[in-house]
Amino acid sequence: MIRAVLALFGLVATVTACAAHAPPAPVASVPNGPPARVDIGRALVRHPFAAVLAQYDVDIATLRDSAGTAAFAELDRHLAASSAAIDRDLARAAGRVANLRTQPIGSPLPGPIDSRQAFGSGTIASFRQALRHRVARAHELRASQLREREANAALDFERAHAGERLVLDVKLRNLHLDPPTRNRYRARLAALDAREEAVVEAERRRSYTVLAAYDAELNSRAAADAAAMSADIANGARALQSVPQPLVSALPPSVAAGRDGRPATLSAFGAARHDLTGRFGQLRTMDRSARNEARAELAALQRERDELRAAIVASIEARARRIATGEGLGRLYFTDAPRGTRDITNLLVK
């Protein structure tokens, strides 16, 4: 984008030189002429690419807000805590199953021991919350990319029609035109503006369509992940319910028949622990990757914004020096100008 802007600056300078009608020779700089000053801030606001610079600021602020959201900042810690809690619950339940012991036949048995306690009651809610955070972050990153494409479409149009626009603008400012001719030139400028707005609006509508399809895909994937998690937890609960319970007056039938279902139950617990903690690990990896991408995108936008601003300021300063030379002015100030210095900013932006 920055290379395109710099190329456009060169094109503007070339067309200006060709469009002028027999320009007078530049007046030599007057070393002792009256000093002049330029207000860079005011010239920046009214520069043709001020809108592009402002859009960079909007995108940078959006990414900063997303990165600073408390829910996003705490997501990694929340996922780690939820994964550890699930792992502890499953390990505790497996420990209860492994420690079940039977009394010798004829000895008094204790009261019924229920090892089928529910575990991870908040697991599904935590997992769904993590999925919502992931969807929101992915949506915001995609929206930022589409906004940049809209800005690029506007910049491409400006670059393609900069010569025509500049010729019309120079004629309207520097030529003595009769009213019909002036109105015709203004109508051509208005038509260019309308075409540019149509290009940007078409890109914006396409962005809405792309973003809607992307959101639908994200939500569908999140729903599938939530359903898979629910099924895994339900399987774990059914495995827990299959643990035989000792009776008060007799040994459990599985023990009396010489069968012990604990190894299969412990294996099911182990598989559930591995699967659930693995899913949370994947979410943490995705979250970290998304945060790294957001930081890289923010750094790139800031770098491009700074390069564009530097290029605009350089073009303003170069044009100011040419105007000062043509006006026979002396030293030109861009900052810390003495009192009474002539302000030529309006000659740049009018």
C-alpha positions in Angstrom: 0.0 0.0 0.0 2.8 2.5 0.9 4.6 1.8 -2.4 1.4 2.5 -4.3 1.0 5.8 -2.4 4.6 6.9 -3.1 4.1 6.0 -6.8 0.9 8.1 -6.9 2.8 11.0 -5.4 5.3 10.7 -8.4 2.4 10.5 -10.9 0.8 13.6 -9.4 4.0 15.6 -9.7 4.5 14.5 -13.4 0.9 15.4 -14.4 1.1 18.8 -12.7 4.2 19.6 -14.8 2.5 18.6 -18.0 -0.9 20.2 -17.4 0.3 23.7 -16.6 0.2 26.2 -19.5 3.7 27.7 -20.0 4.5 28.1 -16.3 6.8 31.0 -15.4 10.4 30.3 -14.5 10.7 29.8 -10.7 11.9 32.9 -8.9 15.3 32.4 -7.3 15.3 32.0 -3.5 15.7 35.3 -1.6 18.1 34.6 1.3 17.0 37.8 3.0 13.4 37.5 2.0 10.6 37.5 4.7 10.4 34.2 6.6 7.5 31.8 6.1 5.9 28.9 8.0 3.8 25.9 7.3 1.4 24.2 9.7 2.0 20.5 9.1 -1.0 19.4 11.2 -3.4 21.5 9.2 -1.9 20.5 5.9 -2.1 16.8 6.9 -5.9 17.1 7.7 -6.7 18.5 4.3 -4.3 16.3 2.3 -6.0 14.1 -0.4 -4.8 11.0 1.5 -5.9 12.1 4.9 -8.8 9.7 4.8 -6.5 6.7 4.2 -4.4 7.9 7.2 -7.5 8.2 9.3 -8.6 4.6 8.3 -5.3 3.3 9.5 -5.9 5.0 12.9 -9.4 3.4 13.1 -8.0 -0.1 12.3 -5.2 0.3 14.8 -7.6 1.4 17.5 -9.9 -1.6 16.7 -7.0 -4.1 17.1 -5.8 -2.4 20.3 -9.3 -2.6 21.7 -9.6 -6.3 20.8 -6.3 -7.1 22.3 -7.1 -5.1 25.5 -10.5 -6.8 26.1 -10.4 -8.4 29.5 -12.1 -11.6 28.2 -9.5 -12.1 25.6 -6.6 -11.2 27.9 -7.7 -13.8 30.5 -8.8 -16.5 28.0 -5.5 -18.4 28.2 -5.5 -18.5 32.0 -9.2 -19.4 32.0 -8.6 -22.3 29.6 -5.6 -23.6 31.6 -7.7 -23.4 34.9 -10.6 -25.3 33.3 -8.4 -28.0 31.8 -6.7 -28.5 35.2 -10.0 -28.6 37.0 -11.3 -31.3 34.6 -8.1 -33.3 35.0 -8.4 -33.2 38.8 -12.0 -34.2 38.8 -11.4 -37.2 36.5 -8.3 -38.2 38.4 -10.2 -38.0 41.7 -13.0 -40.2 40.3 -10.6 -42.7 38.9 -8.8 -42.8 42.3 -12.1 -43.6 44.0 -12.8 -46.5 41.5 -9.2 -47.9 41.9 -9.5 -47.8 45.7 -12.8 -49.8 45.9 -12.3 -52.9 48.1 -14.6 -55.8 49.0 -15.0 -57.3 52.5 -14.4 -61.0 53.1 -17.6 -63.1 52.9 -19.4 -63.2 56.2 -17.8 -60.0 57.6 -19.9 -56.9 58.2 -20.0 -54.5 55.2 -20.1 -50.8 55.5 -23.0 -48.8 54.2 -23.3 -48.3 50.4 -20.5 -46.4 48.9 -21.5 -44.2 45.9 -18.5 -43.5 43.7 -20.7 -42.2 40.8 -20.6 -38.6 41.7 -20.9 -36.0 39.0 -17.7 -34.4 37.8 -17.0 -31.2 35.9 -20.4 -29.6 36.3 -19.2 -26.4 34.7 -17.2 -28.0 31.9 -19.7 -27.5 29.1 -20.4 -23.8 30.1 -16.6 -23.1 30.3 -16.0 -24.8 26.9 -18.9 -22.9 25.2 -17.6 -19.6 26.7 -14.1 -20.4 25.3 -15.7 -21.1 21.9 -17.5 -17.8 21.9 -14.3 -16.0 22.6 -12.5 -17.8 19.8 -15.4 -16.9 17.3 -15.4 -13.2 18.4 -11.6 -12.9 17.9 -11.7 -14.6 14.5 -14.6 -12.4 13.4 -12.8 -9.2 14.4 -9.5 -10.2 12.6 -11.5 -11.0 9.4 -13.4 -7.8 9.6 -10.2 -5.8 9.9 -8.8 -7.5 6.8 -11.9 -6.7 4.8 -11.8 -3.0 5.9 -8.2 -2.8 4.6 -9.4 -4.2 1.3 -12.0 -1.4 1.1 -9.3 1.2 1.7 -7.1 -0.5 -1.0 -10.0 -0.4 -3.5 -10.4 3.4 -2.9 -6.6 3.9 -3.2 -6.5 1.9 -6.4 -9.3 4.0 -7.9 -7.5 7.2 -6.9 -4.2 5.9 -8.4 -5.9 5.0 -11.7 -7.7 8.3 -12.1 -5.2 10.7 -10.4 -4.1 12.1 -13.7 -7.6 13.0 -14.9 -8.6 14.4 -11.5 -5.4 16.5 -11.3 -5.8 17.9 -14.8 -9.4 18.9 -14.1 -8.4 20.4 -10.7 -5.6 22.4 -12.2 -7.8 23.8 -15.0 -10.5 24.8 -12.5 -8.0 26.6 -10.3 -5.6 28.2 -12.8 -7.6 28.9 -16.0 -10.1 31.6 -16.7 -13.1 29.6 -17.8 -16.5 30.5 -19.0 -19.3 29.2 -16.7 -20.4 26.3 -19.0 -16.9 25.0 -19.3 -16.3 25.4 -15.6 -19.6 23.5 -14.9 -18.6 20.8 -17.3 -15.3 20.3 -15.5 -17.0 20.2 -12.1 -19.5 17.7 -13.4 -16.6 15.4 -14.5 -15.0 15.7 -11.0 -18.4 14.9 -9.4 -18.7 11.9 -11.7 -15.3 10.7 -10.6 -16.3 11.0 -7.0 -19.5 9.1 -7.6 -17.7 6.3 -9.4 -15.2 6.0 -6.5 -18.0 5.9 -4.0 -19.7 3.1 -6.1 -16.4 1.1 -6.1 -16.0 1.4 -2.4 -19.7 0.6 -1.8 -19.5 -2.5 -3.9 -16.4 -3.7 -2.0 -18.2 -3.0 1.2 -21.2 -5.1 0.2 -18.9 -7.9 -0.8 -17.2 -7.6 2.6 -20.6 -7.9 4.3 -21.3 -11.1 2.3 -17.9 -12.6 3.0 -18.1 -11.8 6.7 -21.6 -13.2 7.0 -20.4 -16.5 5.4 -17.3 -16.6 7.6 -19.4 -16.0 10.8 -21.7 -18.9 9.7 -18.8 -21.2 9.2 -17.3 -20.2 12.6 -20.6 -20.7 14.4 -21.1 -24.1 12.7 -17.7 -25.2 13.7 -18.2 -24.0 17.3 -21.5 -25.9 17.5 -19.9 -29.1 16.3 -17.1 -28.7 18.8 -19.6 -28.1 21.6 -21.6 -31.2 20.6 -18.5 -33.3 20.5 -17.5 -32.1 24.0 -21.0 -32.8 25.3 -20.9 -36.4 23.9 -17.5 -37.0 25.5 -18.7 -35.9 28.9 -21.9 -38.0 28.6 -19.8 -41.0 27.7 -17.7 -40.3 30.8 -20.8 -40.0 33.0 -22.2 -43.3 31.6 -18.8 -45.0 32.3 -19.0 -43.7 35.9 -22.5 -45.0 36.3 -21.4 -48.5 35.3 -19.2 -48.8 38.4 -20.6 -51.6 40.6 -21.8 -50.5 44.1 -21.3 -52.8 47.1 -24.4 -54.0 48.9 -24.9 -53.9 52.7 -25.7 -57.7 53.1 -23.8 -59.3 50.2 -20.9 -58.9 47.8 -21.6 -57.3 44.4 -22.5 -59.9 41.7 -19.5 -59.0 39.6 -17.1 -59.8 42.5 -19.0 -63.0 43.4 -18.7 -64.2 39.8 -15.1 -63.4 39.6 -15.4 -60.4 37.2 -13.9 -57.0 38.0 -15.1 -54.1 35.9 -12.7 -51.6 37.4 -9.9 -51.9 34.8 -12.3 -51.0 31.9 -13.7 -48.1 34.0 -10.2 -46.8 34.7 -9.3 -47.1 31.0 -12.4 -45.0 30.1 -11.4 -42.4 32.7 -7.9 -42.2 31.2 -9.2 -41.8 27.7 -11.6 -39.1 28.8 -8.8 -37.2 30.6 -6.6 -37.4 27.5 -9.3 -36.3 25.1 -10.7 -33.4 27.2 -7.4 -32.0 28.2 -6.2 -32.3 24.6 -9.2 -30.3 23.4 -8.5 -27.5 25.9 -4.8 -27.6 24.8 -5.9 -27.1 21.2 -8.1 -24.1 22.2 -5.1 -22.6 24.1 -2.9 -23.0 21.1 -5.5 -21.4 18.8 -5.9 -18.5 21.3 -2.2 -17.9 21.5 -1.9 -18.0 17.7 -4.7 -15.5 17.3 -3.1 -13.2 19.8 0.2 -13.4 18.0 -1.5 -12.7 14.6 -3.3 -9.7 16.2 0.0 -8.3 17.5 1.7 -8.8 14.1 -1.2 -7.2 12.3 -1.1 -4.2 14.7 2.6 -3.8 14.2 2.2 -4.0 10.4 -0.6 -1.4 10.4 1.4 1.0 12.6 4.4 0.6 10.4 2.4 1.3 7.2 0.6 4.2 8.9 4.0 5.8 9.9 5.5 5.3 6.5 2.4 6.9 4.8 2.5 9.8 7.1 6.2 10.3 6.5 5.7 10.3 2.8 2.8 12.8 3.0 4.8 15.1 5.2 7.8 14.9 2.8 5.5 15.8 -0.1 4.0 18.7 1.8 7.5 20.1 2.8 8.7 19.8 -0.8 5.7 21.6 -2.2 6.1 24.3 0.5 9.7 24.9 -0.5 8.7 25.3 -4.1 5.9 27.8 -3.2 8.3 29.7 -0.9 10.8 30.0 -3.7 8.2 31.2 -6.2 6.9 33.8 -3.7 10.4 35.1 -3.1 10.3 34.2 0.6 13.3 33.5 2.8 13.7 30.9 5.5 10.8 28.4 5.7 9.8 27.1 9.2 7.9 23.9 9.8 8.1 24.1 13.6 9.0 26.8 16.2 8.4 29.7 13.7 9.2 33.2 15.0 6.3 35.6 15.7 5.1 37.5 12.6 6.2 34.8 10.2 4.0 34.5 7.1 1.7 31.5 7.1 1.6 29.8 3.6 -0.3 26.7 4.7 -3.4 27.8 2.8 -1.4 28.0 -0.4 -0.8 24.3 0.0 -4.3 23.1 0.8 -6.6 25.5 -1.0 
